[in-house]
């Protein structure tokens, strides 16, 4: 799959091949066993092959704005620490699972964005994060 990615990405690095094109790119390859694969099984590869470097920059900007907003909001010291750990740990898990699966395209992903985005922009977000005993 990585050989297919390198070949296809190098021909369209800036804009990629377009959303949902991974299956078509894998079906047209001559490498054995890849014609039945639905996607590249790596969210970072998926973003690059479908949306190119510009798409990757836009995703990076989206996450940067979300985390910067969430981490720089003025909270009480007690809740701020819990919220930051929650946000950083959930982002780490999200990125790690993205190495072996397409978490960004899954049906649960909108809930992740709704939760972190809602917490980031809520006026009293720190109060919603509860301590675990």
C-alpha positions as CSV (number, residue, x, y, z in Angstrom):
1,X,0.0,0.0,0.0
2,X,2.8,2.4,0.8
3,X,4.3,1.8,-2.7
4,X,0.9,2.7,-4.2
5,X,0.7,5.8,-2.0
6,X,4.1,7.0,-3.0
7,X,3.4,6.5,-6.7
8,X,0.0,8.2,-6.6
9,X,0.9,10.9,-4.2
10,X,4.0,11.9,-6.2
11,X,1.8,12.6,-9.3
12,X,-0.6,14.9,-7.4
13,X,1.0,16.2,-4.2
14,X,-0.7,19.6,-3.8
15,X,-4.4,18.8,-4.2
16,X,-4.5,15.0,-4.1
17,X,-6.9,12.8,-6.0
18,X,-10.1,14.0,-4.3
19,X,-12.3,12.8,-1.5
20,X,-13.2,9.1,-1.6
21,X,-10.7,8.2,-4.3
22,X,-8.6,5.7,-2.2
23,X,-10.5,2.6,-3.3
24,X,-10.2,3.5,-7.0
25,X,-6.5,4.1,-6.7
26,X,-6.0,0.8,-5.0
27,X,-8.2,-1.1,-7.5
28,X,-6.2,0.1,-10.5
29,X,-2.8,-1.0,-9.0
30,X,-1.0,-4.0,-10.3
31,X,0.3,-5.1,-6.9
32,X,-1.4,-8.3,-5.8
33,X,-4.0,-8.3,-3.1
34,X,-4.7,-4.6,-3.1
35,X,-7.6,-4.5,-5.4
36,X,-10.0,-5.4,-2.7
37,X,-8.7,-3.0,-0.1
38,X,-11.2,-0.2,0.6
39,X,-8.6,2.4,1.8
40,X,-5.0,2.8,3.0
41,X,-5.6,2.1,6.7
42,X,-3.7,5.2,7.8
43,X,-5.5,8.5,8.3
44,X,-2.4,10.5,7.5
45,X,-1.9,8.7,4.2
46,X,-5.6,9.1,3.5
47,X,-5.5,12.8,4.0
48,X,-2.4,13.2,1.8
49,X,-3.7,11.0,-1.0
50,X,-7.2,12.4,-1.1
51,X,-6.6,16.1,-0.2
52,X,-2.9,16.6,-0.8
53,X,-0.5,18.8,1.1
54,X,-3.1,21.7,1.0
55,X,-5.6,19.4,2.7
56,X,-3.1,18.3,5.3
57,X,-2.3,21.9,6.1
58,X,-6.0,22.7,6.5
59,X,-6.5,19.7,8.9
60,X,-3.4,20.8,10.8
61,X,-4.7,24.4,11.0
62,X,-8.1,23.1,12.2
63,X,-6.5,21.0,15.0
64,X,-4.1,23.9,15.9
65,X,-6.9,26.4,16.3
66,X,-9.0,23.9,18.3
67,X,-6.2,23.0,20.7
68,X,-4.9,26.6,21.0
69,X,-8.4,27.8,21.9
70,X,-9.0,25.0,24.3
71,X,-5.6,25.3,26.0
72,X,-5.5,29.0,26.4
73,X,-9.0,29.7,27.7
74,X,-8.9,31.1,31.2
75,X,-10.2,28.4,33.6
76,X,-9.8,27.8,37.3
77,X,-6.5,26.1,38.0
78,X,-8.2,22.9,39.2
79,X,-10.4,22.3,36.2
80,X,-7.9,23.6,33.7
81,X,-5.4,20.8,34.4
82,X,-8.0,18.1,34.1
83,X,-9.3,19.6,30.8
84,X,-5.9,19.8,29.3
85,X,-5.0,16.2,30.2
86,X,-8.3,15.1,28.7
87,X,-7.8,17.0,25.5
88,X,-4.1,16.0,25.1
89,X,-4.8,12.3,25.9
90,X,-7.8,12.1,23.6
91,X,-5.8,13.7,20.8
92,X,-2.9,11.3,21.4
93,X,-5.3,8.3,21.2
94,X,-6.9,9.8,18.1
95,X,-3.5,10.2,16.3
96,X,-2.2,6.8,17.4
97,X,-5.3,4.9,16.2
98,X,-5.1,7.0,13.0
99,X,-1.8,5.2,12.2
100,X,-3.7,1.9,11.7
101,X,-7.2,2.9,10.9
102,X,-9.3,5.8,9.4
103,X,-10.6,7.3,12.6
104,X,-11.3,10.6,10.9
105,X,-13.8,9.1,8.5
106,X,-15.5,6.9,11.0
107,X,-19.0,7.5,12.3
108,X,-17.8,8.3,15.8
109,X,-15.5,11.1,14.7
110,X,-18.2,13.9,14.7
111,X,-18.8,13.1,18.4
112,X,-15.1,13.6,19.1
113,X,-15.2,17.0,17.4
114,X,-18.5,18.0,19.0
115,X,-17.1,17.1,22.4
116,X,-13.7,18.8,22.2
117,X,-15.1,21.7,20.2
118,X,-17.9,22.2,22.6
119,X,-15.6,22.1,25.6
120,X,-13.1,24.4,23.9
121,X,-15.7,27.1,23.2
122,X,-18.0,26.7,26.2
123,X,-17.8,29.7,28.6
124,X,-17.4,27.5,31.6
125,X,-15.8,24.5,29.9
126,X,-13.7,23.5,32.9
127,X,-16.7,22.9,35.1
128,X,-17.9,20.2,32.7
129,X,-14.8,18.1,33.1
130,X,-15.3,16.1,36.3
131,X,-12.6,14.5,38.4
132,X,-12.6,10.7,38.5
133,X,-12.2,9.2,42.0
